Amino acid sequence: MAHPPSPVDPQAPPARTLLTVRQFAEKHSAFTQLALRSLIFNAAPRYCSVGGQRQLIAGNGLDRAILRLGRRVLIDEAEFFAWIDRRQAEDPRGPAAGRL
Protein backbone atom coordinates (compact mmCIF):
# COMPACT_ATOMS: atom_id res chain seq x y z
CA MET A 1 0.00 0.00 0.00
CA ALA A 2 1.48 3.33 -1.08
CA HIS A 3 1.55 6.21 1.33
CA PRO A 4 0.11 9.52 0.18
CA PRO A 5 2.69 12.24 -0.28
CA SER A 6 3.26 14.22 2.88
CA PRO A 7 2.27 17.87 2.71
CA VAL A 8 5.07 20.39 2.53
CA ASP A 9 5.61 22.17 5.82
CA PRO A 10 5.20 25.91 5.15
CA GLN A 11 7.27 26.61 8.29
CA ALA A 12 10.24 24.60 7.00
CA PRO A 13 13.25 26.66 5.89
CA PRO A 14 13.92 26.67 2.15
CA ALA A 15 16.31 24.06 0.80
CA ARG A 16 19.90 25.27 0.59
CA THR A 17 22.04 24.94 -2.50
CA LEU A 18 25.35 23.37 -1.47
CA LEU A 19 28.11 23.15 -4.06
CA THR A 20 31.63 21.77 -4.04
CA VAL A 21 34.43 24.19 -4.85
CA ARG A 22 34.63 22.81 -8.38
CA GLN A 23 30.86 23.04 -8.93
CA PHE A 24 30.76 26.59 -7.56
CA ALA A 25 33.62 27.70 -9.83
CA GLU A 26 31.94 26.13 -12.87
CA LYS A 27 28.59 27.75 -12.08
CA HIS A 28 30.05 31.16 -11.19
CA SER A 29 33.00 31.67 -13.52
CA ALA A 30 34.00 34.94 -11.83
CA PHE A 31 35.48 32.78 -9.05
CA THR A 32 38.30 30.36 -9.81
CA GLN A 33 38.85 27.25 -7.71
CA LEU A 34 42.14 28.71 -6.49
CA ALA A 35 40.50 31.97 -5.39
CA LEU A 36 37.70 30.08 -3.63
CA ARG A 37 40.18 27.83 -1.80
CA SER A 38 42.09 30.91 -0.64
CA LEU A 39 38.87 32.50 0.67
CA ILE A 40 37.97 29.24 2.42
CA PHE A 41 41.42 28.90 4.00
CA ASN A 42 41.14 32.43 5.41
CA ALA A 43 37.46 32.12 6.41
CA ALA A 44 37.76 31.45 10.14
CA PRO A 45 39.96 33.13 12.75
CA ARG A 46 43.21 31.23 13.36
CA TYR A 47 46.38 31.49 15.38
CA CYS A 48 49.91 32.04 14.17
CA SER A 49 53.17 32.05 16.07
CA VAL A 50 55.39 35.12 15.88
CA GLY A 51 58.52 35.17 18.02
CA GLY A 52 57.13 32.45 20.26
CA GLN A 53 53.92 34.41 20.84
CA ARG A 54 50.54 33.17 19.61
CA GLN A 55 48.63 35.84 17.75
CA LEU A 56 45.05 35.64 16.55
CA ILE A 57 44.52 36.40 12.87
CA ALA A 58 40.99 37.51 12.11
CA GLY A 59 39.10 35.51 9.51
CA ASN A 60 37.28 37.02 6.57
CA GLY A 61 33.86 35.89 7.88
CA LEU A 62 33.12 33.42 5.08
CA ASP A 63 33.03 30.51 7.56
CA ARG A 64 29.22 30.96 7.80
CA ALA A 65 28.95 29.79 4.18
CA ILE A 66 31.35 26.82 4.45
CA LEU A 67 30.33 23.30 5.48
CA ARG A 68 32.84 20.53 5.97
CA LEU A 69 31.76 16.90 5.76
CA GLY A 70 34.86 14.83 6.27
CA ARG A 71 37.25 15.96 3.55
CA ARG A 72 34.50 17.41 1.40
CA VAL A 73 34.12 21.19 1.50
CA LEU A 74 30.74 22.58 0.48
CA ILE A 75 29.75 26.18 -0.15
CA ASP A 76 26.27 27.44 0.70
CA GLU A 77 25.57 29.47 -2.42
CA ALA A 78 23.08 31.93 -0.90
CA GLU A 79 25.22 32.52 2.19
CA PHE A 80 28.30 33.11 0.01
CA PHE A 81 26.58 35.92 -1.87
CA ALA A 82 25.11 37.29 1.37
CA TRP A 83 28.71 37.43 2.67
CA ILE A 84 29.73 39.44 -0.41
CA ASP A 85 26.79 41.81 0.15
CA ARG A 86 27.77 42.29 3.82
CA ARG A 87 31.36 43.08 2.84
CA GLN A 88 30.18 45.60 0.26
CA ALA A 89 27.94 47.23 2.86
CA GLU A 90 30.92 47.61 5.20
CA ASP A 91 32.90 49.46 2.50
CA PRO A 92 30.71 50.50 -0.45
CA ARG A 93 33.78 51.65 -2.40
CA GLY A 94 34.92 48.04 -2.69
CA PRO A 95 37.97 46.09 -1.55
CA ALA A 96 40.44 48.20 -3.55
CA ALA A 97 39.37 51.47 -1.93
CA GLY A 98 42.30 53.67 -1.06
CA ARG A 99 44.79 51.65 -3.09
CA LEU A 100 46.40 53.02 -6.22
C-alpha positions in Angstrom: 0.0 0.0 0.0 1.5 3.3 -1.1 1.6 6.2 1.3 0.1 9.5 0.2 2.7 12.2 -0.3 3.3 14.2 2.9 2.3 17.9 2.7 5.1 20.4 2.5 5.6 22.2 5.8 5.2 25.9 5.2 7.3 26.6 8.3 10.2 24.6 7.0 13.2 26.7 5.9 13.9 26.7 2.2 16.3 24.1 0.8 19.9 25.3 0.6 22.0 24.9 -2.5 25.3 23.4 -1.5 28.1 23.2 -4.1 31.6 21.8 -4.0 34.4 24.2 -4.8 34.6 22.8 -8.4 30.9 23.0 -8.9 30.8 26.6 -7.6 33.6 27.7 -9.8 31.9 26.1 -12.9 28.6 27.7 -12.1 30.0 31.2 -11.2 33.0 31.7 -13.5 34.0 34.9 -11.8 35.5 32.8 -9.0 38.3 30.4 -9.8 38.9 27.2 -7.7 42.1 28.7 -6.5 40.5 32.0 -5.4 37.7 30.1 -3.6 40.2 27.8 -1.8 42.1 30.9 -0.6 38.9 32.5 0.7 38.0 29.2 2.4 41.4 28.9 4.0 41.1 32.4 5.4 37.5 32.1 6.4 37.8 31.4 10.1 40.0 33.1 12.7 43.2 31.2 13.4 46.4 31.5 15.4 49.9 32.0 14.2 53.2 32.1 16.1 55.4 35.1 15.9 58.5 35.2 18.0 57.1 32.4 20.3 53.9 34.4 20.8 50.5 33.2 19.6 48.6 35.8 17.8 45.0 35.6 16.5 44.5 36.4 12.9 41.0 37.5 12.1 39.1 35.5 9.5 37.3 37.0 6.6 33.9 35.9 7.9 33.1 33.4 5.1 33.0 30.5 7.6 29.2 31.0 7.8 29.0 29.8 4.2 31.3 26.8 4.5 30.3 23.3 5.5 32.8 20.5 6.0 31.8 16.9 5.8 34.9 14.8 6.3 37.3 16.0 3.6 34.5 17.4 1.4 34.1 21.2 1.5 30.7 22.6 0.5 29.7 26.2 -0.2 26.3 27.4 0.7 25.6 29.5 -2.4 23.1 31.9 -0.9 25.2 32.5 2.2 28.3 33.1 0.0 26.6 35.9 -1.9 25.1 37.3 1.4 28.7 37.4 2.7 29.7 39.4 -0.4 26.8 41.8 0.2 27.8 42.3 3.8 31.4 43.1 2.8 30.2 45.6 0.3 27.9 47.2 2.9 30.9 47.6 5.2 32.9 49.5 2.5 30.7 50.5 -0.5 33.8 51.7 -2.4 34.9 48.0 -2.7 38.0 46.1 -1.5 40.4 48.2 -3.6 39.4 51.5 -1.9 42.3 53.7 -1.1 44.8 51.6 -3.1 46.4 53.0 -6.2 
